[in-house]
Amino acid sequence: MSREWFVRIHNDEITSALVVIDALHRLCGLPWPNAIDLTRRVHWGRSADVPAPGSQAEAENLAVSLQRCGLRTTVWCR
């Protein structure tokens, strides 16, 4: 059975929306409109999930990269 990995981004009330949008665009490869939409979901819904390509290790690497930009993240799978 194949597992799908996700990085959950949590609203931290500190990191600006512009930083989140830029990190989602650069590190997750999201087009600008998608990065903006996901940032809104983080802000209004308290968290949002980004599909992580590949394995658990790749998901954890993405989470760490986002954390280096100041975002709070967790990794989960289904």
LUMTOR-44384 format. One record per residue: residue in one letter; x, y, z of N, C-alpha, C, O, CB in turn; chain. Coordinates in Angstrom, 1 decimal. Glycine has a CB too. Layout:
<recs>
@rest=a, n_px=X, n_py=Y, n_pz=Z, ca_px=X, ca_py=Y, ca_pz=Z, c_px=X, c_py=Y, c_pz=Z, o_px=X, o_py=Y, o_pz=Z, cb_px=X, cb_py=Y, cb_pz=Z, kette=A
...
</recs>
This chain:
<recs>
@rest=m, n_px=0.8, n_py=-1.2, n_pz=0.0, ca_px=0.0, ca_py=0.0, ca_pz=0.0, c_px=0.9, c_py=1.3, c_pz=0.0, o_px=1.8, o_py=1.4, o_pz=0.8, cb_px=-1.0, cb_py=0.0, cb_pz=1.2, kette=A
@rest=s, n_px=0.6, n_py=2.2, n_pz=-0.9, ca_px=1.4, ca_py=3.4, ca_pz=-1.0, c_px=0.8, c_py=4.4, c_pz=0.0, o_px=-0.4, o_py=4.6, o_pz=0.1, cb_px=1.3, cb_py=3.9, cb_pz=-2.5, kette=A
@rest=r, n_px=1.7, n_py=5.1, n_pz=0.6, ca_px=1.3, ca_py=6.2, ca_pz=1.5, c_px=1.5, c_py=7.6, c_pz=0.9, o_px=2.4, o_py=7.8, o_pz=0.1, cb_px=2.1, cb_py=6.1, cb_pz=2.9, kette=A
@rest=e, n_px=0.5, n_py=8.4, n_pz=1.2, ca_px=0.6, ca_py=9.8, ca_pz=0.7, c_px=1.1, c_py=10.7, c_pz=1.9, o_px=0.5, o_py=10.6, o_pz=3.0, cb_px=-0.7, cb_py=10.3, cb_pz=0.2, kette=A
@rest=w, n_px=2.1, n_py=11.5, n_pz=1.7, ca_px=2.7, ca_py=12.3, ca_pz=2.7, c_px=2.3, c_py=13.8, c_pz=2.5, o_px=2.2, o_py=14.2, o_pz=1.4, cb_px=4.2, cb_py=12.2, cb_pz=2.8, kette=A
@rest=f, n_px=2.1, n_py=14.4, n_pz=3.6, ca_px=1.7, ca_py=15.8, ca_pz=3.6, c_px=2.5, c_py=16.6, c_pz=4.7, o_px=2.9, o_py=16.1, o_pz=5.7, cb_px=0.1, cb_py=15.9, cb_pz=3.9, kette=A
@rest=v, n_px=2.6, n_py=17.9, n_pz=4.4, ca_px=3.2, ca_py=18.8, ca_pz=5.4, c_px=2.0, c_py=19.8, c_pz=5.7, o_px=1.4, o_py=20.4, o_pz=4.9, cb_px=4.4, cb_py=19.6, cb_pz=4.8, kette=A
@rest=r, n_px=1.7, n_py=19.8, n_pz=7.0, ca_px=0.7, ca_py=20.7, ca_pz=7.5, c_px=1.3, c_py=22.0, c_pz=8.0, o_px=2.3, o_py=22.0, o_pz=8.8, cb_px=-0.2, cb_py=20.0, cb_pz=8.7, kette=A
@rest=i, n_px=0.8, n_py=23.1, n_pz=7.5, ca_px=1.3, ca_py=24.4, ca_pz=7.9, c_px=0.3, c_py=25.0, c_pz=8.8, o_px=-0.9, o_py=25.1, o_pz=8.6, cb_px=1.5, cb_py=25.3, cb_pz=6.6, kette=A
@rest=h, n_px=0.8, n_py=25.4, n_pz=10.0, ca_px=0.0, ca_py=26.0, ca_pz=11.0, c_px=0.1, c_py=27.5, c_pz=11.1, o_px=1.2, o_py=28.0, o_pz=10.9, cb_px=0.3, cb_py=25.3, cb_pz=12.4, kette=A
@rest=n, n_px=-1.0, n_py=28.2, n_pz=11.4, ca_px=-1.0, ca_py=29.6, ca_pz=11.6, c_px=-0.3, c_py=29.9, c_pz=12.9, o_px=-0.6, o_py=29.3, o_pz=13.9, cb_px=-2.4, cb_py=30.2, cb_pz=11.5, kette=A
@rest=d, n_px=0.7, n_py=30.8, n_pz=12.9, ca_px=1.4, ca_py=31.1, ca_pz=14.1, c_px=1.2, c_py=32.5, c_pz=14.6, o_px=1.8, o_py=32.9, o_pz=15.6, cb_px=2.9, cb_py=30.8, cb_pz=13.9, kette=A
@rest=e, n_px=0.4, n_py=33.3, n_pz=13.9, ca_px=0.1, ca_py=34.7, ca_pz=14.3, c_px=1.3, c_py=35.6, c_pz=14.3, o_px=1.2, o_py=36.8, o_pz=14.7, cb_px=-0.5, cb_py=34.7, cb_pz=15.7, kette=A
@rest=i, n_px=2.4, n_py=35.1, n_pz=13.8, ca_px=3.7, ca_py=35.9, ca_pz=13.8, c_px=4.2, c_py=36.1, c_pz=12.3, o_px=4.4, o_py=37.2, o_pz=11.9, cb_px=4.8, cb_py=35.3, cb_pz=14.6, kette=A
@rest=t, n_px=4.3, n_py=35.0, n_pz=11.6, ca_px=4.9, ca_py=35.0, ca_pz=10.2, c_px=3.9, c_py=35.7, c_pz=9.3, o_px=2.7, o_py=35.4, o_pz=9.3, cb_px=5.2, cb_py=33.6, cb_pz=9.7, kette=A
@rest=s, n_px=4.4, n_py=36.7, n_pz=8.5, ca_px=3.6, ca_py=37.4, ca_pz=7.6, c_px=3.1, c_py=36.6, c_pz=6.5, o_px=3.7, o_py=35.6, o_pz=6.1, cb_px=4.3, cb_py=38.7, cb_pz=7.1, kette=A
@rest=a, n_px=1.9, n_py=37.0, n_pz=6.0, ca_px=1.3, ca_py=36.3, ca_pz=4.8, c_px=2.3, c_py=36.3, c_pz=3.6, o_px=2.4, o_py=35.3, o_pz=2.9, cb_px=0.0, cb_py=36.9, cb_pz=4.4, kette=A
@rest=l, n_px=3.0, n_py=37.4, n_pz=3.4, ca_px=3.9, ca_py=37.4, ca_pz=2.3, c_px=5.0, c_py=36.4, c_pz=2.4, o_px=5.4, o_py=35.9, o_pz=1.4, cb_px=4.5, cb_py=38.8, cb_pz=2.2, kette=A
@rest=v, n_px=5.5, n_py=36.2, n_pz=3.6, ca_px=6.6, ca_py=35.2, ca_pz=3.8, c_px=6.0, c_py=33.8, c_pz=3.5, o_px=6.7, o_py=33.0, o_pz=2.8, cb_px=7.1, cb_py=35.2, cb_pz=5.2, kette=A
@rest=v, n_px=4.8, n_py=33.5, n_pz=3.9, ca_px=4.2, ca_py=32.2, ca_pz=3.7, c_px=3.9, c_py=32.0, c_pz=2.2, o_px=4.3, o_py=31.0, o_pz=1.7, cb_px=2.8, cb_py=32.1, cb_pz=4.5, kette=A
@rest=i, n_px=3.4, n_py=33.0, n_pz=1.5, ca_px=3.2, ca_py=32.9, ca_pz=0.1, c_px=4.5, c_py=32.6, c_pz=-0.7, o_px=4.5, o_py=31.8, o_pz=-1.5, cb_px=2.5, cb_py=34.2, cb_pz=-0.4, kette=A
@rest=d, n_px=5.5, n_py=33.4, n_pz=-0.3, ca_px=6.8, ca_py=33.2, ca_pz=-1.0, c_px=7.4, c_py=31.8, c_pz=-0.8, o_px=7.9, o_py=31.2, o_pz=-1.7, cb_px=7.8, cb_py=34.3, cb_pz=-0.5, kette=A
@rest=a, n_px=7.3, n_py=31.3, n_pz=0.5, ca_px=7.8, ca_py=30.0, ca_pz=0.8, c_px=7.0, c_py=28.9, c_pz=0.1, o_px=7.6, o_py=28.0, o_pz=-0.5, cb_px=7.8, cb_py=29.7, cb_pz=2.3, kette=A
@rest=l, n_px=5.7, n_py=29.0, n_pz=0.0, ca_px=4.9, ca_py=28.1, ca_pz=-0.7, c_px=5.3, c_py=28.1, c_pz=-2.2, o_px=5.3, o_py=27.0, o_pz=-2.8, cb_px=3.4, cb_py=28.3, cb_pz=-0.5, kette=A
@rest=h, n_px=5.5, n_py=29.2, n_pz=-2.7, ca_px=5.8, ca_py=29.3, ca_pz=-4.2, c_px=7.2, c_py=28.8, c_pz=-4.5, o_px=7.4, o_py=27.9, o_pz=-5.3, cb_px=5.8, cb_py=30.8, cb_pz=-4.6, kette=A
@rest=r, n_px=8.2, n_py=29.2, n_pz=-3.7, ca_px=9.6, ca_py=28.8, ca_pz=-4.0, c_px=9.8, c_py=27.3, c_pz=-3.6, o_px=10.4, o_py=26.6, o_pz=-4.3, cb_px=10.5, cb_py=29.7, cb_pz=-3.2, kette=A
@rest=l, n_px=9.4, n_py=26.9, n_pz=-2.4, ca_px=9.8, ca_py=25.6, ca_pz=-1.8, c_px=8.8, c_py=24.5, c_pz=-2.2, o_px=9.2, o_py=23.3, o_pz=-2.4, cb_px=9.9, cb_py=25.7, cb_pz=-0.4, kette=A
@rest=c, n_px=7.6, n_py=24.8, n_pz=-2.4, ca_px=6.6, ca_py=23.8, ca_pz=-2.7, c_px=6.2, c_py=23.8, c_pz=-4.2, o_px=5.5, o_py=22.9, o_pz=-4.7, cb_px=5.3, cb_py=24.0, cb_pz=-1.9, kette=A
@rest=g, n_px=6.7, n_py=24.8, n_pz=-4.9, ca_px=6.5, ca_py=24.9, ca_pz=-6.4, c_px=5.0, c_py=25.3, c_pz=-6.7, o_px=4.6, o_py=25.0, o_pz=-7.8, cb_px=6.8, cb_py=23.6, cb_pz=-7.0, kette=A
@rest=l, n_px=4.3, n_py=25.9, n_pz=-5.8, ca_px=3.0, ca_py=26.3, ca_pz=-6.1, c_px=2.9, c_py=27.5, c_pz=-6.9, o_px=3.7, o_py=28.5, o_pz=-6.7, cb_px=2.2, cb_py=26.5, cb_pz=-4.8, kette=A
@rest=p, n_px=2.1, n_py=27.6, n_pz=-7.9, ca_px=1.9, ca_py=28.8, ca_pz=-8.7, c_px=1.4, c_py=29.9, c_pz=-7.7, o_px=0.8, o_py=29.6, o_pz=-6.7, cb_px=0.9, cb_py=28.6, cb_pz=-9.9, kette=A
@rest=w, n_px=1.6, n_py=31.2, n_pz=-8.0, ca_px=1.3, ca_py=32.3, ca_pz=-7.1, c_px=-0.2, c_py=32.2, c_pz=-6.7, o_px=-0.4, o_py=32.3, o_pz=-5.5, cb_px=1.5, cb_py=33.6, cb_pz=-7.8, kette=A
@rest=p, n_px=-1.2, n_py=32.0, n_pz=-7.6, ca_px=-2.6, ca_py=32.0, ca_pz=-7.1, c_px=-2.8, c_py=30.9, c_pz=-6.1, o_px=-3.6, o_py=31.1, o_pz=-5.1, cb_px=-3.5, cb_py=31.9, cb_pz=-8.3, kette=A
@rest=n, n_px=-2.2, n_py=29.7, n_pz=-6.3, ca_px=-2.4, ca_py=28.6, ca_pz=-5.4, c_px=-1.7, c_py=28.9, c_pz=-4.0, o_px=-2.3, o_py=28.6, o_pz=-3.0, cb_px=-1.8, cb_py=27.3, cb_pz=-6.0, kette=A
@rest=a, n_px=-0.5, n_py=29.5, n_pz=-4.0, ca_px=0.2, ca_py=29.9, ca_pz=-2.8, c_px=-0.6, c_py=30.9, c_pz=-2.0, o_px=-0.7, o_py=30.8, o_pz=-0.8, cb_px=1.5, cb_py=30.4, cb_pz=-3.1, kette=A
@rest=i, n_px=-1.3, n_py=31.8, n_pz=-2.7, ca_px=-2.1, ca_py=32.8, ca_pz=-2.0, c_px=-3.3, c_py=32.2, c_pz=-1.4, o_px=-3.7, o_py=32.4, o_pz=-0.3, cb_px=-2.5, cb_py=33.9, cb_pz=-3.0, kette=A
@rest=d, n_px=-4.0, n_py=31.3, n_pz=-2.2, ca_px=-5.2, ca_py=30.6, ca_pz=-1.7, c_px=-4.8, c_py=29.7, c_pz=-0.4, o_px=-5.5, o_py=29.7, o_pz=0.6, cb_px=-5.8, cb_py=29.7, cb_pz=-2.7, kette=A
@rest=l, n_px=-3.7, n_py=29.0, n_pz=-0.5, ca_px=-3.3, ca_py=28.1, ca_pz=0.6, c_px=-3.0, c_py=29.0, c_pz=1.9, o_px=-3.3, o_py=28.6, o_pz=3.0, cb_px=-2.1, cb_py=27.2, cb_pz=0.3, kette=A
@rest=t, n_px=-2.3, n_py=30.1, n_pz=1.6, ca_px=-2.0, ca_py=31.0, ca_pz=2.8, c_px=-3.3, c_py=31.5, c_pz=3.4, o_px=-3.4, o_py=31.6, o_pz=4.6, cb_px=-1.2, cb_py=32.2, cb_pz=2.3, kette=A
@rest=r, n_px=-4.3, n_py=31.8, n_pz=2.6, ca_px=-5.6, ca_py=32.2, ca_pz=3.2, c_px=-6.2, c_py=31.1, c_pz=4.0, o_px=-6.8, o_py=31.4, o_pz=5.1, cb_px=-6.6, cb_py=32.7, cb_pz=2.1, kette=A
@rest=r, n_px=-6.1, n_py=29.9, n_pz=3.5, ca_px=-6.6, ca_py=28.7, ca_pz=4.3, c_px=-5.9, c_py=28.6, c_pz=5.6, o_px=-6.5, o_py=28.2, o_pz=6.6, cb_px=-6.5, cb_py=27.4, cb_pz=3.5, kette=A
@rest=v, n_px=-4.6, n_py=28.8, n_pz=5.6, ca_px=-3.8, ca_py=28.7, ca_pz=6.9, c_px=-4.3, c_py=29.8, c_pz=7.8, o_px=-4.5, o_py=29.5, o_pz=9.0, cb_px=-2.3, cb_py=28.8, cb_pz=6.6, kette=A
@rest=h, n_px=-4.5, n_py=31.0, n_pz=7.3, ca_px=-4.9, ca_py=32.1, ca_pz=8.2, c_px=-6.3, c_py=31.9, c_pz=8.8, o_px=-6.5, o_py=32.0, o_pz=10.0, cb_px=-4.8, cb_py=33.4, cb_pz=7.4, kette=A
@rest=w, n_px=-7.2, n_py=31.6, n_pz=7.9, ca_px=-8.6, ca_py=31.5, ca_pz=8.3, c_px=-9.0, c_py=30.2, c_pz=9.0, o_px=-9.8, o_py=30.1, o_pz=9.8, cb_px=-9.5, cb_py=31.8, cb_pz=7.2, kette=A
@rest=g, n_px=-8.3, n_py=29.1, n_pz=8.5, ca_px=-8.7, ca_py=27.8, ca_pz=9.0, c_px=-7.7, c_py=27.2, c_pz=10.0, o_px=-7.8, o_py=26.1, o_pz=10.5, cb_px=-8.8, cb_py=26.8, cb_pz=7.9, kette=A
@rest=r, n_px=-6.7, n_py=28.0, n_pz=10.4, ca_px=-5.7, ca_py=27.7, ca_pz=11.3, c_px=-4.6, c_py=26.8, c_pz=10.8, o_px=-3.5, o_py=26.7, o_pz=11.4, cb_px=-6.3, cb_py=27.1, cb_pz=12.5, kette=A
@rest=s, n_px=-4.8, n_py=26.0, n_pz=9.8, ca_px=-3.8, ca_py=25.1, ca_pz=9.2, c_px=-4.3, c_py=24.7, c_pz=7.8, o_px=-5.4, o_py=24.8, o_pz=7.4, cb_px=-3.5, cb_py=23.9, cb_pz=10.0, kette=A
@rest=a, n_px=-3.3, n_py=24.3, n_pz=7.0, ca_px=-3.6, ca_py=23.7, ca_pz=5.6, c_px=-2.5, c_py=22.8, c_pz=5.3, o_px=-1.4, o_py=22.8, o_pz=5.8, cb_px=-3.7, cb_py=24.9, cb_pz=4.6, kette=A
@rest=d, n_px=-2.9, n_py=21.8, n_pz=4.4, ca_px=-1.9, ca_py=20.8, ca_pz=4.0, c_px=-1.4, c_py=20.9, c_pz=2.6, o_px=-2.1, o_py=21.3, o_pz=1.7, cb_px=-2.6, cb_py=19.4, cb_pz=4.1, kette=A
@rest=v, n_px=-0.1, n_py=20.7, n_pz=2.5, ca_px=0.6, ca_py=20.7, ca_pz=1.2, c_px=1.0, c_py=19.2, c_pz=0.9, o_px=1.7, o_py=18.6, o_pz=1.7, cb_px=1.8, cb_py=21.6, cb_pz=1.2, kette=A
@rest=p, n_px=0.6, n_py=18.7, n_pz=-0.2, ca_px=1.1, ca_py=17.3, ca_pz=-0.6, c_px=2.6, c_py=17.3, c_pz=-0.7, o_px=3.2, o_py=18.2, o_pz=-1.3, cb_px=0.4, cb_py=16.8, cb_pz=-1.9, kette=A
@rest=a, n_px=3.2, n_py=16.4, n_pz=-0.1, ca_px=4.7, ca_py=16.3, ca_pz=-0.2, c_px=5.0, c_py=15.2, c_pz=-1.2, o_px=4.5, o_py=14.0, o_pz=-1.1, cb_px=5.3, cb_py=16.0, cb_pz=1.2, kette=A
@rest=p, n_px=5.9, n_py=15.5, n_pz=-2.2, ca_px=6.2, ca_py=14.4, ca_pz=-3.1, c_px=7.1, c_py=13.3, c_pz=-2.5, o_px=8.0, o_py=13.6, o_pz=-1.8, cb_px=7.0, cb_py=15.1, cb_pz=-4.3, kette=A
@rest=g, n_px=6.7, n_py=12.1, n_pz=-2.8, ca_px=7.6, ca_py=11.0, ca_pz=-2.4, c_px=7.5, c_py=10.5, c_pz=-1.0, o_px=6.4, o_py=10.2, o_pz=-0.5, cb_px=9.0, cb_py=11.4, cb_pz=-2.6, kette=A
@rest=s, n_px=8.6, n_py=10.3, n_pz=-0.4, ca_px=8.7, ca_py=9.5, ca_pz=0.8, c_px=8.5, c_py=10.4, c_pz=2.1, o_px=8.4, o_py=11.6, o_pz=2.0, cb_px=10.0, cb_py=8.8, cb_pz=0.9, kette=A
@rest=q, n_px=8.6, n_py=9.7, n_pz=3.2, ca_px=8.5, ca_py=10.4, ca_pz=4.5, c_px=9.7, c_py=11.3, c_pz=4.6, o_px=9.6, o_py=12.5, o_pz=5.1, cb_px=8.5, cb_py=9.4, cb_pz=5.7, kette=A
@rest=a, n_px=10.9, n_py=10.9, n_pz=4.2, ca_px=12.1, ca_py=11.7, ca_pz=4.3, c_px=12.0, c_py=13.0, c_pz=3.5, o_px=12.4, o_py=14.0, o_pz=3.9, cb_px=13.3, cb_py=10.9, cb_pz=3.8, kette=A
@rest=e, n_px=11.4, n_py=12.9, n_pz=2.3, ca_px=11.2, ca_py=14.1, ca_pz=1.5, c_px=10.2, c_py=15.0, c_pz=2.1, o_px=10.4, o_py=16.2, o_pz=2.0, cb_px=10.7, cb_py=13.7, cb_pz=0.1, kette=A
@rest=a, n_px=9.2, n_py=14.5, n_pz=2.7, ca_px=8.2, ca_py=15.3, ca_pz=3.4, c_px=8.8, c_py=16.0, c_pz=4.6, o_px=8.6, o_py=17.2, o_pz=4.8, cb_px=7.0, cb_py=14.5, cb_pz=3.9, kette=A
@rest=e, n_px=9.7, n_py=15.3, n_pz=5.3, ca_px=10.4, ca_py=15.9, ca_pz=6.5, c_px=11.3, c_py=17.0, c_pz=6.0, o_px=11.5, o_py=18.0, o_pz=6.7, cb_px=11.1, cb_py=14.8, cb_pz=7.3, kette=A
@rest=n, n_px=12.0, n_py=16.8, n_pz=4.9, ca_px=12.9, ca_py=17.8, ca_pz=4.3, c_px=12.2, c_py=19.0, c_pz=3.9, o_px=12.6, o_py=20.1, o_pz=4.2, cb_px=13.7, cb_py=17.2, cb_pz=3.1, kette=A
@rest=l, n_px=11.0, n_py=18.9, n_pz=3.3, ca_px=10.2, ca_py=20.0, ca_pz=3.0, c_px=9.7, c_py=20.7, c_pz=4.2, o_px=9.8, o_py=22.0, o_pz=4.2, cb_px=9.0, cb_py=19.6, cb_pz=2.1, kette=A
@rest=a, n_px=9.3, n_py=20.0, n_pz=5.2, ca_px=8.9, ca_py=20.6, ca_pz=6.5, c_px=10.0, c_py=21.5, c_pz=7.1, o_px=9.8, o_py=22.6, o_pz=7.6, cb_px=8.4, cb_py=19.6, cb_pz=7.5, kette=A
@rest=v, n_px=11.2, n_py=20.9, n_pz=7.1, ca_px=12.4, ca_py=21.7, ca_pz=7.7, c_px=12.7, c_py=22.9, c_pz=6.8, o_px=13.0, o_py=24.0, o_pz=7.4, cb_px=13.6, cb_py=20.7, cb_pz=7.7, kette=A
@rest=s, n_px=12.6, n_py=22.8, n_pz=5.5, ca_px=12.8, ca_py=24.0, ca_pz=4.7, c_px=11.8, c_py=25.1, c_pz=5.0, o_px=12.2, o_py=26.2, o_pz=5.0, cb_px=12.7, cb_py=23.6, cb_pz=3.2, kette=A
@rest=l, n_px=10.5, n_py=24.7, n_pz=5.2, ca_px=9.5, ca_py=25.7, ca_pz=5.5, c_px=9.8, c_py=26.2, c_pz=6.9, o_px=9.5, o_py=27.4, o_pz=7.1, cb_px=8.1, cb_py=25.0, cb_pz=5.4, kette=A
@rest=q, n_px=10.2, n_py=25.4, n_pz=7.8, ca_px=10.5, ca_py=25.9, ca_pz=9.2, c_px=11.6, c_py=26.9, c_pz=9.1, o_px=11.6, o_py=27.9, o_pz=9.9, cb_px=10.9, cb_py=24.7, cb_pz=10.1, kette=A
@rest=r, n_px=12.6, n_py=26.7, n_pz=8.2, ca_px=13.7, ca_py=27.7, ca_pz=8.1, c_px=13.2, c_py=29.1, c_pz=7.6, o_px=13.9, o_py=30.1, o_pz=7.8, cb_px=14.8, cb_py=27.2, cb_pz=7.1, kette=A
@rest=c, n_px=12.0, n_py=29.1, n_pz=7.0, ca_px=11.4, ca_py=30.3, ca_pz=6.6, c_px=10.6, c_py=30.9, c_pz=7.7, o_px=10.0, o_py=32.0, o_pz=7.5, cb_px=10.6, cb_py=30.1, cb_pz=5.3, kette=A
@rest=g, n_px=10.5, n_py=30.2, n_pz=8.8, ca_px=9.7, ca_py=30.7, ca_pz=10.0, c_px=8.3, c_py=30.1, c_pz=10.1, o_px=7.6, o_py=30.5, o_pz=11.0, cb_px=9.5, cb_py=32.2, cb_pz=9.8, kette=A
@rest=l, n_px=8.0, n_py=29.2, n_pz=9.3, ca_px=6.6, ca_py=28.5, ca_pz=9.4, c_px=6.6, c_py=27.4, c_pz=10.4, o_px=7.6, o_py=26.7, o_pz=10.6, cb_px=6.2, cb_py=28.0, cb_pz=8.0, kette=A
@rest=r, n_px=5.5, n_py=27.2, n_pz=11.0, ca_px=5.3, ca_py=26.0, ca_pz=11.9, c_px=4.7, c_py=24.9, c_pz=11.1, o_px=3.7, o_py=25.1, o_pz=10.4, cb_px=4.4, cb_py=26.4, cb_pz=13.1, kette=A
@rest=t, n_px=5.3, n_py=23.7, n_pz=11.1, ca_px=4.8, ca_py=22.6, ca_pz=10.3, c_px=4.8, c_py=21.3, c_pz=11.1, o_px=5.5, o_py=21.1, o_pz=12.1, cb_px=5.7, cb_py=22.5, cb_pz=9.0, kette=A
@rest=t, n_px=4.0, n_py=20.4, n_pz=10.6, ca_px=4.0, ca_py=19.0, ca_pz=11.0, c_px=3.9, c_py=18.1, c_pz=9.7, o_px=3.4, o_py=18.6, o_pz=8.7, cb_px=2.9, cb_py=18.7, cb_pz=12.0, kette=A
@rest=v, n_px=4.4, n_py=16.9, n_pz=9.9, ca_px=4.3, ca_py=15.9, ca_pz=8.8, c_px=3.4, c_py=14.8, c_pz=9.1, o_px=3.4, o_py=14.3, o_pz=10.3, cb_px=5.7, cb_py=15.3, cb_pz=8.4, kette=A
@rest=w, n_px=2.5, n_py=14.4, n_pz=8.2, ca_px=1.6, ca_py=13.3, ca_pz=8.4, c_px=1.3, c_py=12.6, c_pz=7.1, o_px=1.7, o_py=13.0, o_pz=6.0, cb_px=0.2, cb_py=13.9, cb_pz=9.0, kette=A
@rest=c, n_px=0.8, n_py=11.4, n_pz=7.3, ca_px=0.5, ca_py=10.6, ca_pz=6.1, c_px=-0.9, c_py=10.0, c_pz=6.2, o_px=-1.5, o_py=9.9, o_pz=7.3, cb_px=1.5, cb_py=9.5, cb_pz=5.9, kette=A
@rest=r, n_px=-1.4, n_py=9.5, n_pz=5.0, ca_px=-2.6, ca_py=8.7, ca_pz=5.0, c_px=-2.5, c_py=7.6, c_pz=4.1, o_px=-3.4, o_py=6.8, o_pz=4.0, cb_px=-3.9, cb_py=9.6, cb_pz=4.6, kette=A
</recs>
